[in-house]
Amino acid sequence: MSTGHGEAQERSRRRREVIVRATIELISEGGPKAVTHRAVSARAGLPPASAGYYFKTVDDLIDAALRQYTRQRMRKLTELFDEAVAGVVDPFEVGERIATALVHGATRDSLCQYEVYLEAARNPALRDAVDATMAGFEQVAAERLSALGIRSPRLAAKAFVAVADGFALHRLASPLPVHEDLELMRVTLTGMYAAFAAGEPPSVTNGGRRPPRA
């Protein structure tokens, strides 16, 4: 490979990343409806046709934005959770540490995630990206819960992720004082952890697998 070709590929990769980052920002600020090729190119500081060159449709832009956000968030959550549960066996301390990690690890970019979740309910083209995102977060949670001795970590992970998403949505829409948010989340997560650690959870239809989309 020539040096010139390699440099061109690197410029292309960086430009693509800038475009996706701009898309995340626009979704966080105005929802998926704020995303157009022209708006993304402008936010990225690039010529108007740039976003369309790399991403054929607006759905392609939104899909890429969610997947990139998910990769970044999963890396951060993995670090936070590993630090939170290191050497801890007491469920109250586990709940407190995980609650603290989630509350203090939240960013405004979380809006991008939930905006796309809602859009996927209306737009089937985004559902694969949303399913992959949910599965990714559940996998991170399942691995950590398994290490803590939870007997059905996959099912427990679905519950933990759903609750964490619910708290996150409330935090974005109508935030509580941080100490109240932390306490409510700690109590909730501790109770869930204790329930799943105590034994097998009730049976779940379809084995806890996500049903196919209609």
Backbone bond lengths (Angstrom), bond angles and torsions (degrees), N, CA, C in turn:
res aa  C-N    CA-C-N  psi(-1)  N-CA   C-N-CA  omega(-1)  CA-C   N-CA-C  phi
1 M - - - 1.458 - - 1.525 109.37 -
2 S 1.316 117.62 130.39 1.451 120.86 -179.92 1.521 109.75 -71.53
3 T 1.349 115.29 156.73 1.463 120.21 178.29 1.512 110.70 -61.65
4 G 1.343 115.45 -40.74 1.462 119.38 -179.52 1.507 112.75 -61.80
5 H 1.341 116.11 -41.14 1.468 119.65 179.71 1.521 110.59 -66.85
6 G 1.330 116.14 -40.52 1.461 119.84 178.97 1.515 111.75 -63.52
7 E 1.323 117.01 -39.98 1.463 120.79 178.33 1.523 110.75 -65.59
8 A 1.333 116.20 -38.11 1.463 119.91 179.34 1.524 110.38 -65.53
9 Q 1.330 116.91 -40.01 1.461 120.01 178.19 1.517 111.07 -64.82
10 E 1.327 116.99 -38.82 1.458 120.29 179.33 1.523 111.05 -67.09
11 R 1.321 117.43 -40.29 1.466 120.35 176.26 1.519 110.98 -62.50
12 S 1.331 115.26 -40.59 1.455 119.90 179.05 1.527 110.95 -64.47
13 R 1.336 116.58 -41.98 1.461 120.48 178.97 1.519 110.83 -62.96
14 R 1.336 116.83 -44.40 1.463 120.11 -179.93 1.519 111.12 -65.02
15 R 1.318 116.87 -39.54 1.462 119.93 179.98 1.526 110.29 -65.66
16 R 1.312 116.65 -40.41 1.457 120.27 177.92 1.537 110.44 -61.62
17 E 1.315 117.13 -43.14 1.459 120.98 179.20 1.527 111.13 -62.51
18 V 1.328 116.44 -41.01 1.468 120.25 178.85 1.523 110.07 -63.10
19 I 1.308 117.00 -39.97 1.468 121.61 179.53 1.527 110.45 -64.49
20 V 1.317 116.84 -44.87 1.465 119.76 -179.86 1.522 110.49 -65.82
21 R 1.325 116.69 -40.17 1.469 120.49 177.99 1.525 110.24 -61.54
22 A 1.312 117.17 -41.77 1.463 121.32 178.06 1.519 110.78 -62.81
23 T 1.325 116.72 -37.38 1.465 120.96 178.48 1.523 110.86 -64.86
24 I 1.327 117.46 -43.16 1.465 121.26 177.02 1.524 110.25 -57.85
25 E 1.320 116.84 -44.28 1.466 121.12 -179.14 1.527 110.92 -63.02
26 L 1.315 116.82 -43.46 1.463 120.05 -178.45 1.531 111.23 -66.79
27 I 1.330 117.05 -40.83 1.467 119.54 177.96 1.521 110.04 -63.71
28 S 1.333 117.04 -42.35 1.463 120.95 -179.79 1.523 111.34 -63.00
29 E 1.312 116.85 -32.92 1.460 120.90 -176.70 1.524 113.18 -86.45
30 G 1.331 117.58 -39.33 1.461 119.68 -172.65 1.508 115.48 -134.57
31 G 1.333 117.60 8.25 1.452 120.17 -178.77 1.519 111.80 79.32
32 P 1.337 117.59 173.88 1.459 121.52 -178.52 1.526 113.95 -57.71
33 K 1.330 117.47 -28.07 1.464 120.00 -179.07 1.517 111.84 -66.41
34 A 1.326 116.93 -18.55 1.466 120.32 178.73 1.527 112.43 -78.83
35 V 1.334 116.70 -8.64 1.461 120.91 -175.28 1.522 110.71 -90.34
36 T 1.308 115.97 115.81 1.461 124.11 167.81 1.513 106.79 -132.78
37 H 1.319 116.51 160.61 1.464 118.61 178.81 1.527 110.55 -59.53
38 R 1.304 116.51 -41.74 1.465 119.98 -177.66 1.534 110.96 -67.18
39 A 1.348 116.38 -42.87 1.457 119.76 -179.00 1.530 111.20 -65.12
40 V 1.322 116.62 -40.51 1.461 120.09 179.19 1.524 110.61 -65.88
41 S 1.320 116.93 -44.38 1.468 120.12 178.84 1.513 110.76 -59.96
42 A 1.337 116.23 -41.96 1.467 119.89 -179.91 1.519 110.86 -64.73
43 R 1.338 117.28 -44.75 1.463 120.32 179.63 1.528 111.25 -63.12
44 A 1.314 115.83 -33.93 1.471 120.27 179.97 1.525 112.31 -79.47
45 G 1.343 117.39 -8.23 1.461 120.50 -178.92 1.515 112.70 73.29
46 L 1.339 116.09 33.09 1.458 121.65 -176.82 1.526 110.06 -119.74
47 P 1.326 118.31 165.34 1.470 121.07 176.20 1.524 110.84 -57.13
48 P 1.340 118.25 151.74 1.468 122.50 -173.39 1.517 115.48 -54.05
49 A 1.327 118.27 -33.30 1.467 120.27 -175.90 1.527 113.31 -85.85
50 S 1.328 118.41 -0.70 1.464 121.09 -171.70 1.523 113.28 -62.60
51 A 1.332 117.56 -48.79 1.470 119.98 -177.10 1.520 110.93 -62.06
52 G 1.327 116.89 -39.07 1.453 120.54 179.39 1.513 112.96 -67.85
53 Y 1.306 117.58 -26.15 1.458 121.49 178.04 1.530 110.58 -67.39
54 Y 1.337 116.73 -39.53 1.466 121.16 -176.97 1.525 113.21 -90.78
55 F 1.325 117.11 -27.83 1.459 121.33 -176.97 1.518 108.56 -133.55
56 K 1.320 115.91 114.93 1.460 120.93 -171.88 1.523 112.47 -63.72
57 T 1.333 117.26 -41.30 1.459 120.77 -176.42 1.521 110.60 -123.21
58 V 1.334 114.93 164.84 1.460 120.38 175.08 1.529 110.20 -64.31
59 D 1.326 116.79 -37.73 1.465 119.50 177.22 1.526 111.17 -60.54
60 D 1.320 117.26 -36.50 1.462 120.50 177.09 1.528 110.29 -62.96
61 L 1.324 116.86 -40.16 1.464 121.17 177.28 1.525 111.23 -62.73
62 I 1.314 116.51 -47.10 1.467 121.24 -177.78 1.524 110.44 -65.84
63 D 1.327 116.45 -41.86 1.463 121.70 177.32 1.530 109.97 -58.19
64 A 1.318 116.89 -48.44 1.466 121.02 -179.07 1.519 111.31 -64.24
65 A 1.332 116.60 -37.71 1.468 120.48 179.90 1.522 110.63 -63.75
66 L 1.335 117.04 -46.36 1.461 119.83 -179.56 1.522 110.93 -63.90
67 R 1.314 116.94 -42.76 1.469 119.49 -178.52 1.529 111.24 -65.54
68 Q 1.331 117.34 -39.09 1.468 118.76 178.61 1.522 110.53 -68.43
69 Y 1.329 116.67 -43.81 1.468 119.51 177.16 1.526 109.88 -57.43
70 T 1.339 116.51 -43.55 1.457 121.04 -177.66 1.522 111.24 -61.85
71 R 1.320 116.92 -45.06 1.473 119.87 178.87 1.522 110.91 -58.91
72 Q 1.323 116.66 -44.64 1.460 120.51 -179.05 1.521 111.07 -66.79
73 R 1.330 116.16 -43.27 1.462 120.41 -178.21 1.519 111.18 -67.32
74 M 1.332 117.27 -38.22 1.455 120.03 179.25 1.526 111.37 -64.18
75 R 1.333 116.58 -40.42 1.474 119.02 177.03 1.521 110.43 -61.40
76 K 1.339 115.27 -43.52 1.470 119.05 -178.54 1.517 111.13 -67.47
77 L 1.330 117.30 -43.44 1.460 120.35 179.76 1.524 111.65 -63.97
78 T 1.317 116.69 -38.95 1.461 120.00 177.84 1.520 110.35 -59.16
79 E 1.329 116.47 -45.34 1.470 120.52 177.94 1.530 110.89 -62.52
80 L 1.343 116.34 -45.59 1.460 120.57 -178.29 1.526 111.53 -63.37
81 F 1.338 116.34 -46.09 1.460 119.91 -177.78 1.527 111.66 -67.43
82 D 1.326 116.52 -41.66 1.459 118.96 -179.91 1.526 110.86 -61.68
83 E 1.312 115.51 -40.05 1.467 119.63 177.61 1.528 110.48 -68.63
84 A 1.342 116.49 -38.34 1.459 120.77 -175.55 1.524 112.72 -67.66
85 V 1.333 117.13 -36.91 1.470 119.36 -173.12 1.525 112.87 -102.45
86 A 1.312 117.70 2.33 1.465 120.22 -177.42 1.531 110.80 -60.28
87 G 1.316 116.05 117.32 1.456 121.79 175.62 1.513 115.07 71.12
88 V 1.318 118.36 13.54 1.464 121.05 -176.74 1.526 110.29 -104.62
89 V 1.315 117.07 134.25 1.464 121.22 176.60 1.524 111.52 -123.48
90 D 1.312 118.08 -19.72 1.455 121.31 -179.16 1.527 110.13 -74.90
91 P 1.353 118.87 123.47 1.459 120.73 -175.70 1.519 113.93 -60.50
92 F 1.335 117.49 -32.48 1.459 119.66 179.77 1.527 110.95 -66.72
93 E 1.319 115.23 -39.88 1.461 118.22 178.78 1.522 110.88 -71.82
94 V 1.337 117.29 -36.77 1.466 120.55 176.13 1.519 109.86 -59.12
95 G 1.341 116.51 -49.60 1.457 120.61 -179.86 1.521 112.40 -59.85
96 E 1.319 115.60 -42.37 1.463 119.52 -178.99 1.524 111.37 -66.13
97 R 1.307 116.40 -43.31 1.469 119.65 -177.76 1.532 111.45 -68.28
98 I 1.325 117.22 -42.01 1.464 119.47 -179.88 1.527 110.30 -67.89
99 A 1.341 117.04 -41.00 1.462 120.04 176.85 1.516 110.90 -59.05
100 T 1.309 116.69 -44.96 1.465 120.98 179.42 1.522 110.83 -62.27
101 A 1.338 116.37 -42.36 1.463 120.13 -179.93 1.521 111.28 -62.87
102 L 1.336 117.44 -41.70 1.461 120.82 -178.51 1.524 111.85 -70.10
103 V 1.322 116.76 -43.45 1.464 120.14 -177.69 1.522 110.93 -67.38
104 H 1.306 116.68 -47.57 1.461 119.37 -177.25 1.524 112.92 -81.14
105 G 1.337 117.03 -13.61 1.459 119.50 178.29 1.512 113.53 -92.37
106 A 1.336 116.69 -0.93 1.466 120.57 -178.13 1.527 111.11 -72.10
107 T 1.324 116.24 146.74 1.457 121.87 176.42 1.523 109.25 -134.37
108 R 1.328 115.44 165.94 1.462 119.71 178.50 1.523 111.53 -64.07
109 D 1.320 117.64 -23.92 1.464 120.41 178.78 1.528 112.33 -62.32
110 S 1.357 117.14 -16.40 1.459 119.81 176.44 1.518 111.10 -57.69
111 L 1.329 117.13 -28.35 1.459 120.73 177.46 1.521 111.24 -57.54
112 C 1.321 116.85 -36.52 1.464 120.71 178.73 1.517 109.87 -58.96
113 Q 1.318 117.06 -46.51 1.459 121.66 -179.37 1.518 111.61 -57.49
114 Y 1.310 117.36 -51.23 1.467 120.21 -173.76 1.522 112.26 -76.65
115 E 1.313 117.53 -30.32 1.462 119.99 174.25 1.530 110.14 -62.06
116 V 1.328 116.50 -42.20 1.470 119.53 -179.51 1.526 110.49 -72.01
117 Y 1.334 117.91 -35.10 1.461 119.95 174.54 1.529 110.13 -54.52
118 L 1.321 116.11 -49.26 1.460 120.45 -178.32 1.524 111.26 -65.50
119 E 1.314 116.43 -40.68 1.462 120.05 179.83 1.521 110.94 -63.60
120 A 1.334 117.10 -34.64 1.463 121.08 -179.29 1.523 111.71 -65.56
121 A 1.337 117.23 -24.14 1.461 119.95 177.29 1.523 110.68 -66.34
122 R 1.337 116.25 -22.73 1.464 120.96 -179.67 1.522 112.46 -107.75
123 N 1.325 116.32 -20.97 1.461 120.83 -173.27 1.530 110.38 -122.69
124 P 1.332 118.72 101.34 1.465 121.53 -177.98 1.525 114.04 -58.64
125 A 1.328 117.92 -23.34 1.466 120.10 -178.04 1.522 112.36 -64.48
126 L 1.333 117.40 -19.97 1.464 120.88 -177.49 1.529 112.98 -99.34
127 R 1.309 117.05 -2.63 1.466 119.15 -171.80 1.522 113.06 -69.68
128 D 1.317 117.93 -34.59 1.468 119.15 178.49 1.525 110.55 -61.93
129 A 1.330 116.48 -42.03 1.463 120.46 179.96 1.521 110.84 -65.33
130 V 1.339 116.75 -40.17 1.461 120.63 179.53 1.530 110.35 -67.79
131 D 1.328 117.35 -43.77 1.466 120.23 178.11 1.526 110.70 -60.26
132 A 1.329 116.58 -41.40 1.469 120.51 179.11 1.522 110.94 -65.44
133 T 1.324 116.51 -37.65 1.459 120.88 178.71 1.523 110.67 -64.28
134 M 1.326 116.65 -50.23 1.462 120.24 179.35 1.525 111.23 -59.92
135 A 1.321 115.80 -43.67 1.467 119.84 179.84 1.521 111.14 -62.76
136 G 1.324 116.54 -37.76 1.457 120.09 179.33 1.517 112.43 -64.50
137 F 1.323 116.96 -46.16 1.459 120.35 178.81 1.534 111.01 -65.27
138 E 1.323 116.10 -38.66 1.463 119.61 178.71 1.524 111.04 -65.36
139 Q 1.330 116.98 -35.81 1.460 120.02 179.05 1.528 111.14 -65.58
140 V 1.346 116.57 -43.17 1.464 120.48 177.14 1.526 109.75 -58.67
141 A 1.340 116.08 -47.23 1.467 120.11 -179.27 1.523 111.37 -64.64
142 A 1.342 117.26 -42.54 1.465 120.85 -177.40 1.524 111.20 -62.26
143 E 1.317 117.40 -40.84 1.458 120.55 -179.38 1.529 110.83 -63.37
144 R 1.346 116.60 -41.40 1.463 119.91 -179.16 1.526 111.06 -71.77
145 L 1.323 116.58 -39.97 1.463 120.06 179.16 1.525 111.32 -66.47
146 S 1.317 116.45 -36.98 1.465 120.05 176.93 1.514 110.42 -61.96
147 A 1.328 116.70 -41.97 1.462 121.12 179.56 1.529 111.65 -64.34
148 L 1.338 116.04 -24.85 1.462 120.64 179.07 1.529 112.48 -88.75
149 G 1.337 117.07 1.47 1.453 120.72 174.87 1.508 115.54 94.39
150 I 1.335 118.45 10.51 1.454 120.63 176.63 1.528 108.82 -66.66
151 R 1.339 117.12 132.83 1.458 120.38 -172.85 1.532 113.12 -77.22
152 S 1.303 117.55 -31.03 1.474 121.09 178.73 1.525 108.40 -123.02
153 P 1.333 117.71 70.20 1.466 120.60 -171.22 1.520 113.86 -62.90
154 R 1.346 117.47 -30.58 1.469 118.57 -177.92 1.526 110.95 -68.16
155 L 1.331 116.19 -44.12 1.462 119.78 177.87 1.523 110.70 -68.05
156 A 1.324 116.08 -42.55 1.462 119.53 179.15 1.525 110.73 -61.38
157 A 1.324 116.35 -38.73 1.463 120.18 -178.89 1.520 111.28 -61.89
158 K 1.333 116.94 -40.02 1.466 119.82 178.37 1.524 110.82 -59.72
159 A 1.331 115.55 -42.73 1.460 119.83 179.73 1.525 111.00 -66.81
160 F 1.323 117.13 -44.17 1.455 120.70 -178.70 1.531 111.29 -63.98
161 V 1.321 116.79 -42.83 1.458 120.02 -179.45 1.524 110.98 -66.24
162 A 1.341 116.11 -40.98 1.465 119.76 179.07 1.524 110.97 -62.15
163 V 1.326 116.99 -42.67 1.463 120.52 178.96 1.533 110.67 -67.03
164 A 1.313 116.61 -43.13 1.467 119.68 178.75 1.522 111.14 -61.06
165 D 1.341 116.66 -39.90 1.466 120.18 177.08 1.527 110.80 -63.81
166 G 1.330 116.48 -40.71 1.456 119.51 178.96 1.517 112.28 -62.30
167 F 1.311 116.55 -44.83 1.466 120.16 176.92 1.528 110.50 -62.42
168 A 1.326 116.39 -40.64 1.461 119.96 -179.03 1.518 111.68 -63.18
169 L 1.328 116.79 -41.77 1.466 120.65 178.90 1.522 110.89 -63.20
170 H 1.319 117.22 -43.82 1.463 120.36 177.36 1.529 110.84 -63.71
171 R 1.329 115.33 -38.24 1.467 119.56 -179.85 1.523 110.71 -63.73
172 L 1.322 116.74 -36.47 1.457 120.81 -179.93 1.533 111.90 -75.46
173 A 1.337 116.35 -39.11 1.458 120.48 -173.25 1.527 113.02 -85.23
174 S 1.325 116.03 -40.39 1.471 119.88 -175.54 1.520 108.61 -150.32
175 P 1.317 117.24 74.91 1.464 120.94 -171.50 1.524 113.51 -65.70
176 L 1.320 114.86 138.44 1.449 122.63 172.66 1.527 108.97 -85.94
177 P 1.325 117.09 164.15 1.468 118.49 167.70 1.526 109.32 -54.33
178 V 1.306 116.70 143.50 1.466 120.59 -173.33 1.522 111.98 -55.09
179 H 1.335 118.05 -41.55 1.470 119.33 -176.55 1.528 111.15 -66.17
180 E 1.347 117.64 -33.77 1.461 120.07 177.16 1.527 110.82 -71.67
181 D 1.315 115.99 -42.36 1.459 121.18 177.86 1.525 110.04 -57.92
182 L 1.323 116.09 -46.96 1.459 121.21 -179.69 1.521 111.56 -62.07
183 E 1.324 116.75 -44.10 1.457 119.81 -176.97 1.532 111.56 -66.12
184 L 1.329 116.96 -44.61 1.459 120.26 179.03 1.522 111.37 -62.70
185 M 1.312 116.23 -42.48 1.450 119.45 -179.57 1.522 110.74 -68.93
186 R 1.310 116.76 -39.27 1.461 119.93 178.92 1.521 111.10 -60.93
187 V 1.333 116.90 -47.97 1.461 120.85 -179.74 1.533 110.82 -60.83
188 T 1.333 115.66 -43.56 1.465 120.31 -178.47 1.529 111.44 -64.57
189 L 1.322 116.87 -49.96 1.465 120.48 -177.99 1.523 111.69 -66.36
190 T 1.327 116.35 -37.80 1.462 119.47 178.68 1.521 110.83 -63.40
191 G 1.339 116.31 -43.60 1.461 120.05 178.37 1.514 111.88 -62.82
192 M 1.330 116.85 -42.41 1.458 120.31 179.00 1.521 110.99 -64.96
193 Y 1.328 115.78 -43.94 1.464 120.05 -179.76 1.531 110.35 -60.42
194 A 1.332 116.05 -45.31 1.464 119.95 -179.29 1.529 110.95 -63.54
195 A 1.335 116.67 -40.07 1.468 120.41 -179.05 1.520 111.42 -64.94
196 F 1.318 117.03 -45.01 1.463 119.59 -179.16 1.524 111.71 -73.67
197 A 1.322 117.45 -30.86 1.462 120.44 -179.73 1.525 111.51 -74.09
198 A 1.351 116.37 -23.11 1.457 120.48 -176.02 1.519 112.86 -72.96
199 G 1.311 117.74 -23.94 1.462 119.88 -179.07 1.502 110.87 169.91
200 E 1.313 115.21 -173.12 1.452 120.63 -179.33 1.523 109.96 -65.27
201 P 1.338 118.42 133.42 1.458 120.17 177.11 1.517 110.64 -72.24
202 P 1.331 117.80 164.61 1.465 120.02 176.99 1.523 110.31 -55.66
203 S 1.330 116.00 150.41 1.459 119.67 179.87 1.518 109.78 -62.39
204 V 1.312 115.36 146.83 1.456 121.58 -178.65 1.520 108.11 -121.06
205 T 1.309 116.84 131.79 1.464 121.42 178.63 1.514 110.10 -54.63
206 N 1.325 116.85 138.32 1.459 123.39 178.98 1.528 112.14 69.25
207 G 1.336 116.46 18.18 1.457 119.77 175.47 1.509 113.80 64.62
208 G 1.311 118.13 21.55 1.451 120.37 -179.83 1.488 114.32 81.66
209 R 1.345 116.48 2.46 1.458 118.59 179.56 1.519 109.27 -77.31
210 R 1.331 115.91 148.14 1.460 119.97 178.35 1.535 108.60 -70.64
211 P 1.355 118.12 126.70 1.455 119.97 -179.09 1.518 111.13 -66.35
212 P 1.332 117.64 154.55 1.469 119.47 179.13 1.511 110.91 -63.66
213 R 1.337 115.67 148.06 1.465 120.30 177.68 1.508 110.49 -68.21
214 A 1.313 115.31 145.83 1.469 119.70 177.25 1.514 109.61 -71.17
